[in-house]
């Protein structure tokens, strides 16, 4: 996500010709966009980072469900 925000900020600074970013070549921004594409489409999936977040969320839900079930059994 920080990479996408960086691209958006650089694009807007370059487009509105702010300070030194007015002289920045669009090729640098395009290269950063290409890197972001490759990262999110190939590298992140190869490293399993896209599934890691989902698995952590599922584990948290499962642990909460187990905790609630045992808490109910103790009360009865």
C-alpha positions as CSV (number, residue, x, y, z in Angstrom):
1,X,0.0,0.0,0.0
2,X,2.8,2.5,0.7
3,X,4.1,1.9,-2.8
4,X,0.7,2.8,-4.3
5,X,0.5,5.9,-2.2
6,X,4.1,6.9,-3.3
7,X,3.1,6.5,-7.0
8,X,0.0,8.6,-6.5
9,X,1.9,11.4,-4.8
10,X,4.7,11.3,-7.4
11,X,2.2,11.5,-10.2
12,X,0.3,14.4,-8.7
13,X,3.5,16.3,-7.9
14,X,4.8,15.7,-11.4
15,X,1.5,16.6,-13.0
16,X,1.2,19.9,-11.1
17,X,4.9,20.6,-11.5
18,X,5.7,21.2,-7.9
19,X,9.2,22.1,-6.9
20,X,11.9,19.7,-8.1
21,X,9.3,17.1,-9.2
22,X,8.6,19.3,-12.2
23,X,11.8,18.1,-13.8
24,X,11.3,14.4,-12.8
25,X,11.0,12.2,-15.8
26,X,7.8,10.2,-16.3
27,X,9.9,7.2,-17.0
28,X,10.9,7.0,-13.3
29,X,7.2,7.0,-12.3
30,X,6.4,4.4,-15.0
31,X,9.2,2.2,-13.8
32,X,7.8,2.4,-10.3
33,X,4.4,1.5,-11.6
34,X,5.9,-1.5,-13.4
35,X,7.7,-2.6,-10.3
36,X,4.4,-2.3,-8.3
37,X,2.6,-4.4,-10.9
38,X,5.3,-7.1,-10.8
39,X,5.3,-7.1,-7.0
40,X,1.6,-7.4,-6.6
41,X,1.0,-9.9,-9.4
42,X,3.9,-12.2,-9.1
43,X,6.3,-11.7,-6.1
44,X,3.7,-11.3,-3.4
45,X,1.9,-14.5,-4.6
46,X,5.1,-16.4,-4.9
47,X,6.1,-15.5,-1.3
48,X,2.6,-16.3,0.0
49,X,2.0,-12.8,1.4
50,X,-1.4,-12.5,-0.1
51,X,-2.7,-15.6,1.7
52,X,-0.9,-14.9,5.0
53,X,-3.2,-12.1,5.9
54,X,-6.3,-14.2,5.2
55,X,-5.0,-17.1,7.3
56,X,-4.2,-14.8,10.2
57,X,-7.7,-13.4,10.1
58,X,-9.3,-16.9,10.0
59,X,-7.1,-18.0,12.9
60,X,-8.3,-15.1,15.0
61,X,-11.9,-15.8,14.2
62,X,-11.4,-19.5,15.1
63,X,-9.7,-18.7,18.3
64,X,-12.5,-16.3,19.3
65,X,-15.1,-18.9,18.5
66,X,-13.3,-21.5,20.6
67,X,-12.9,-19.1,23.5
68,X,-16.6,-18.2,23.4
69,X,-17.6,-21.8,23.3
70,X,-15.5,-22.7,26.3
71,X,-16.8,-19.6,28.2
72,X,-20.4,-20.7,27.6
73,X,-19.6,-24.2,28.9
74,X,-18.1,-22.9,32.1
75,X,-21.2,-20.9,32.9
76,X,-23.6,-23.8,32.5
